Amino acid sequence: MKEEVLRMDRIACMEQGVMELNHFCLDIDAGEIVGLIPINDTGLPTLLRLLRQNLPIHYGYVYYRGKLVNHWQESDLSYNRIAVIESRSGLADDLTVADNVFVLRQGFKKHIIRRKVLNRQLEPFLRETGVDLSADTCARDLSIFPRFVTELVKAVVAGCRLIVLMEPGSVISDARLDTLQQILRHYANEGFSFLYVSRHYEEARQICTRAAIMVNGQIAKVVDTADTPPEMLQCFGVEAYTQMVRRQERGHPTSEATPALALAGIRYGCIKGLDLVVTAGECVVLQDLNNHILNDLITLLSSRQKPASGILTVGGHPLTWSRRREIAVIQQQPTQTMLFPELSYMDNLCFTLDHRMPAIWRRAAPRTSIQRELGPSLGPQVFDCPVEELSPKEKYDLVYTRVLLQRPRVAICVQPFMRADVEQRMQIWQLMERLLGKGISVVILAVNLADSLALADRLVRVRDGCVQAVYTREDFASLPASAPWHNFWVGNDKREAAEFPKS
């Protein structure tokens, strides 16, 4: 007999006059792993807040473990024993794994902390995950995957029968994702339930028995993942995006006269002899299968440090501080990390332009000319608007247009599609196409492939700091079936086979 863990019945919730959740219905049984595929972000933050705390709602009923905990007539603001694990770690860095799991747990009342006792109590939980993790390790020293597992164990020890996983595929590599899924299945067999939030159905269907498609704060459809292939979900507001991907059947025009970027035998930190050549106008996805080298690689490409050994050239010349503007690094979630609220829109836009126009800060004429030229595409109203009041679309336009004005040889995009909904992914795709159209090479640094593969001319997979495999567009069909848009590449191979049969 099924045991219900969560039921949200006809939830309606407004925030600041906007309907965030509208007739939202979702149910999860004990031991079930249910996927949630948000086509856009409308209602998703509100849903997470409602799961954690019984906040006021305009209509509907919320049941947790068979008990009515929230309804439209009365909300007591109490907290539910539901854990939400996000890409941003919730651990206390200066405490050990055992301290994070036990001492910070709600209801812990010991005045004297006996570390040996806590470590001994934690060992069985760590052992059943199959992950090499010590209870004595300081949380600050944990890499991303052990941190994720620690938070998962913390939720289990705290008795959270429902655990929400927010886009684990955006921060956990493919190999580690398989391990995580084994851990989830183990805990599901013990009666724990999971809500697995992912932007990609291909990822969710590997582990979830059902998947709910969320559009504009509503559950548009719940599908059985075993019987529903990815192509059957293209009717939920993603048709235009699918067409963009399908138009990208051929690669981008490139020039091999002089490599835009070349790394030969690079060693630095976790990078162990990395070789990579990127031609002008080429889009290369570099997938870090261990999620170890991204920070080290960004440090080198930003000219903040020199490699311990090896040669790093841009445009055929060694990369130096004076040549740092030849490489532009677009950080992950750049609208939060690359804009300066204290500066005006125009100052943000021209921030990396002074190497091309030395008088940009002394004279108003160059800035007036830029505003006149870019006003029709950016919108004339944005130049007088404070940066923090811009819409997400306007912020993305600002960041990528700044890079276009900089005119680098190479743009390094760090997980560009992370936490982006369908509309934002389409915009980011178009902005990167503009960079490629200007002959600027694009290197996408990724842990999980997400949407990056559909834009790529080549995929370079790195493991333990060196290149493991290189795939051209013709080889993409040989990637695992869990790769996003895999059905598209397999379909391309079938079409080519039909058009050009072997003699």
Secondary structure, 3 states (H helix, E strand, C coil): CCCEEEEEEEEEEEECCEEEEEEEEEEEECCCEEEEEECCCCCHHHHHHHHHECCCCCEEEEEECCEEEEECCECCCCECCEEEECCCCCCCCCCEHHHHHHHCCCCCCCCCCCHHHHHHHHHHHHHHHCCCCCCCCEHHHCCHHHHHHHHHHHHHHCCCCEEEEECHHHCCCHHHHHHHHHHHHHHHHCCCEEEEECCCHHHHCCCCCEEEEEECCEEEEEEECCCCCHHHHCCCCCHHHHHHHHHCCCCCCCECCCCCEEEEEEEECCEEEEEEEECECCEEEEEECCCCCHHHHHHHHCCCCCCCEEEEEECCEECCHHHHHHEEEECCCHHHHCCCCCCCHHHHHCCCCCCCCHHHHCCHHHHHHHHHHHHHHHCHHHHHCCHHHCCHHHHHHHHHHHHHHHCCCEEEEECCCCCCCHHHHHHHHHHHHHHHHCCCEEEEEECCCCCHHHHCCEEEEEECCEEEEEEEHHHHHHCCCCCCCHHHHHHHHHHHHHHCCCC
